[in-house]
Amino acid sequence: MKQLKKTLAILLCAGLMCGLTGCGNSGDAADNGTVNDGTIDDAGDAIRDGADDAGDAIRDGVDDAGDAVRDGADDLDGDVQNNSDNRTNR
């Protein structure tokens, strides 16, 4: 079974190497008519900005969750104190 997996992995790698080699391009942009118009840079900036916004939203959510846990713990502490006072007043 291990030999079969190893053989399949080697065949897969060999197939990928052949496919990637066959689809390669040795020419540069001047030879094949492609032009770099900067849209890739703009897309990269948009993705980076979106990731920053998502990161900020996650940080805010974690902070809010931490605050809620802290408030809940404080409420429990107050409840324990009230229970203690109620038992003393009986």
N, C-alpha and C positions, 0 to 999 in steps of 0.2 A: 504494500500500500504506500509506503514511504517512497519507494522507487517510482511508482506511478505518479505521485504528486511532483516529485523532483523532475521527472521526464516531461510532464505537462508544463511545468514552470519554465523549463529550458526551451521547449517548443514555442511557448507563448512569447518569451523574450526574443527568440530568433525571428518569429513572425513580425513582432513590433519593429525590430531593427530593420528588416527588409522593407516594411511598409514606410517607415520614416525615412529611410535612405532613398527609396524610390520617389518620394514626394518632395525631396529637397530641391532647393533652387540655388544655383551657383551665381546667378546674375545679381546685380545691385538694382536700386530703385531707378536709376537712369536708364538701365537696359530694358526693363519690363514695363515701364509706364506708370508705376505706382508713385504716389506722391504723399508726403507726410504733411497734412494740413493742420496739425495740432489738436484734432478732435480727441485723440487718445489722451493727451495731457488734460484736456477739459473733463473728460470722463473720469480720469484718475482723481482729479480734484473733487469732483462730485461724489465719488465713492468715498474718498477720505473724509469729506465733510459729513456725509451720511453716517459713516462709522463713528465719527466723533460725537454726533448727536445721539446715536444709539448708546454709546458709552456713557454719555452724560445722563441719559434717561435711566440707564441701569444703575448708575451710581446713586441717583436721586431715589430710585425705588428701594435700593438697599438701605440708604439712610433713613427713609420713611419707615421701613420694616424694623430697623434697629430702634428708632424712636418709639414705635408702637410696642415693641417688646419691653423697652425700658419703662414706658408708662404703665404697662400691665404689671410689671414687677413692683413698681411703686404703689400701684393700687392694691396689690396683694399685701404689701407691707402695711399699708394703712388698714386693711381688713383684719390682719392679724392683731394689730394694736387695738382696734375697736373690739374684737373678740375678747382680748385680755381685759380691757376696761369693763366690758359687760359682765364678765365673770367676777371681777372684783366688786362691782356694784350690787351683786345679788345678795 
